[in-house]
Amino acid sequence: MPAGNKLKLGIPKGSLQDATIALFESAGWHIYASGRSYFPTIDDIEIECMLVRAQEMARYVEHGALDAGLTGNDWVLENQSDVERVTSLTYSKASRTRVKWVLAVPEDSPFQKPEDLAGKTIATELVEFSKRYFAERNIPVKVEFSWGATEVKPPMLADAIVEVTETGSSLRANRLRIIETLMESETQLIANRTAWADTWKRNKIETLSLMLNGAMAAQVQVGLMLNVEKHNLDAVLNVLPALNSPTVNNLRDANWMAVNTILDQSTVRDVIPRLKAAGGTGIVEYPLSKVVL
């Protein structure tokens, strides 16, 4: 590392903070955030971390206060930030799915589509994107910034809301129904353009991207190894939905083969019984730390 060279990395403060720190842990970096400090420590002398709200991250990365950071694509679009989108990392505070920004109205309201809200008031935290969304469709609305508890504002304080949701449960609990999805969003690793043009910083950011993606892939996949007699090998291989091609090795007994592969965790309960029926024995499932393609 060139003397004094460090990567200034933004970690999203708030709902994404714990999930992000856990992902870095899986990728091999230990981040320690304690107390009220906005500067967590990390066990990598080449990185300096700062906690920044996801809503502001893209602006700080664009202007160079940070070299790179993690934030939602929604906030990059909200701020119209000119940044390098390094990779998408599909995780949120509660799941490994994309979140949705939706237009929602009270269950008993007459509104059925965005056009029905012409002349009405929309409350949201995603103000600029929402303004552009309605303007592009020539629907005149008043978009107001919501400081929180957005779901409770219709119908007394707003006619509709644009709100983020993972499952829709909070909207349903507040007797709201979705009439349109404005966008889907996921977490992204973004970089400052100047930092991205710097060879050392780009290599460091790409290393982060590689390892974070590897850790994410490992969370939904498992390794599987088993033994099989040669005459049953084809039957076993036909069962396996391999990541690439299964690894097949000879055992000391010339009549037997060892098979090793990776598959989606969700398929294991169906695959193992079929492997057993096809002649597989000594079947072992094991967890993975990283899967790097």
N, C-alpha and C positions, 0 to 999 in steps of 0.2 A: 504494500500500500504506500503511495506517495506520502511523504511526511505531512501530517496535519489534515489529510483528506478524510472526510467523513460524509456519510449519507444522512441527510436530515429527513427523517421518516415520520409521517403523521399517522397516529393511531386514532380511530374514531372514538370519541368520548360519548357515552350514553348507551343507547340500546345495543349497539354493535360491539361495545368495548369488550365484554367478557368473551363473546364468541370469537372475536379477532385474536385476543390474547391466547385463547385455547388453541386456535388454528396455528399460531406461531409456535406454540409449545409442541404441537404435533410435527411441525416442520423442522424443529431443532433449535429454535430460539426461545429463550426464557425471558419473558418480559415481566418486570415487577412494578406494579402500580400500587402505591400505598398512600394513605392519607389524602390530603388535598393537593398534592403536588401534580402539576401538569407535565412533569418531565419524568416519566417512568424510566427505570434502568433496564438495560438489556445486556445479555452476556455476549456481546459482540462489540469490540472496541472500534469497529468501522461504522457503527450506526449510532445516531443520536435520535431518541424518540421524543415526541411531543403529543399530548392528548389534545385533539381538536374536534369540535363538533362536526359531524358528517356534513351538515348543511353548509359549513364554511370551508371545508377541506379543499375543494376544487379551486377556490379563489386564492388560497394561500399557496397551493402548488403552482398555479398559473403564474403568480407574481414572484415566485422564487423564494418565498420565506421557507418553504419546504421543497425538498428535491422530489419527494414521492409521498404518496399517502393512499389510504384505503377509504373509499366512500361509495355511496350508491350512484349508479348511473343517473338516477333521478335528479340528484343535486348537481351533477355536472351539467345536465340539460337546463335545470332551473337557473343556474348562474351563467349559462352559455360560455363556459370556460374553455379556453384553448389549451388543452393538455394532451399529452400522449396517453392513450388508453393501452396499457401494457397487457392486461389480461382480465378476464371476468372470473369471479369467484362466487359461485352461487351458494351463498349462505346468508342467513339473517339471524335475528336474535332468538328465534324459536325453531327454525327448520332449515333444511337445505333446498328450499324452493325460492323462486322469484316472488317478490312482493308486487302488489298491484295498486296503482292509484286509480280510484274509482270515483265516479259521480254518483252520489247517493241522495235520496230524498226520503221524507217520511213515508211510512207504509201506506197511509191513507190519503196521500196527496194525489192530485190529478196528473202530475207530471209523469210522462212515459218515455220521453226522449230529450236530448239536450236542447233541441229547438223549442221545446215547451217552456224553457226557462228564460226566454227573451224578456229583458227588462227586470229580471229578478236578481237577488243577491246570493253570491256564492262565498262561503267561508272556507279557507284552506291555509295550510302552511306553504303550499306549493304555488305561490301567487303568480310569478312571472310566467311559468309554463302554462298555468291555467288560463291566464289572459291571452296568451298566444293561441292556445287551443280553441277558445271560443272565437277569437278574432279571425282565425283562418276559416272558420265556418260561418262567418258573418252573423254571429249570434250576439246581440248586445246584452251584456250582463255586467253587474258590478261585482268585482272580485275583492274580497276583504281578507286581510291577514288574520289568521287565527292563532292565538297564543297558546292554545291547548284546549283539551276537552271539546274538540271540534264536533264530536258525535252528538253532543247535547244541544247544539245551537239551533237546528231546525225543530219546529217551524217558527219559534219566537224571534230568534236573533239572525236567522238566515233562512232562505228558501231551500237551499241545498248545500251540500259540502263536497269538496274533493278531498278524499282522505286515503291514506295508505292502509292496506290490509294484507294479512297473510292468509287467514282462513275465513274472514267475514263474520266471525263470531261476535266481535264487539259491535259491529253495525247491526246485526240482528238483535242483540241484547238491548240496543237503543231504538228498536223499532224503525230501522231504516232499511231501504231496499236499494240495490244497485241498478241504475239505468244505463250506465255506460262505463267501460274501462278505458281510461285515458292512456295508460301505458303500463308495461311491466318493467320492473327494474331489478337489478342485482348488484352486488358489491363488485367494485372494480379496483384494481391496482392502477393508479395513474401516476404520471411523472411530468415534471416540469420540462419544457422543450429544451432549455439550455442544459439541464442536467442529463437529459437523454442523449444529447450530442457529445457529452463528455464520456470518453471511453471507459474510464474507471467506474464512474457512477452508473453508466448503462450496464456494465457487466455485473455490478452489485445488485442492481434492480432486477436484472434478468435471472440472477441466482435466486433472489427472493421469489420471483414468479415461478421458477421451476420447482422449488421445494414446497411452496404453498400449494401449488396444483397437485404435486405428488402426495402431500398429506391429505388433501381433500379426496383424491381418488381412492386412497387407502381406507377412508372412512366407510365406503360403501362396497368394498370388495374384500374377499378373503382368499387365502391360499388353500388348496386342496391337494393332498397327496395320497396315493394308494398303490397297491400292488395288484398285478393281474397276470394270469397265465397267458402266454403268447397267443394261444388259439382264441382267447376272448378279447384281445387287444382292440381289434377294430370295433367290436360291439361297445366297448367302454369309450373309445374315442368319439364314437357317434353320439354319445350322450352329452359330452362336454361342450358347453358354450364358451370356448377358450377366448382369453383376451387376445392372444395371437395364436400360436400353435403350442399345444401342450409339450412339455419336456418329457421325453421318454428315454429311460436308461435301462441297460441290462443289469440284472441282479446276479449274484454269485451263482445261483441256480439258473442254468441256461434256459430253463423253461418258463422263467418268470421275468416280468418287466416292472419297472417303477415309473409311475406317471405323476407329474407335478404340473399344476395349472393354477390360474387365477380366474375367479368368476364373481359375479355380482352376489352380494350377501343375500339379496332377496330371492335368489334362485336355489339356494343351498338345500332348503327343505324338500324341494322337488327332485333335485339332481342326485342327492346321496342315495335315496331308495332305488333309483333307476340304475345307478352305478353298481349297487349291491346285486341287483337282479341280473346285470350284464356280466357279472363275474368278478367285480372288484372286491378286494379284501384289504384289511388294515387301513381303512379310510380315515384320514386325519384332516380335520379342518383347523386352520391356524390363522390368527390375526396378522394384519400387515401394518407396517409403519408408514411406508410410502410406496406409491406406484408411479414410477417415472417412465413415460413413454418416449 
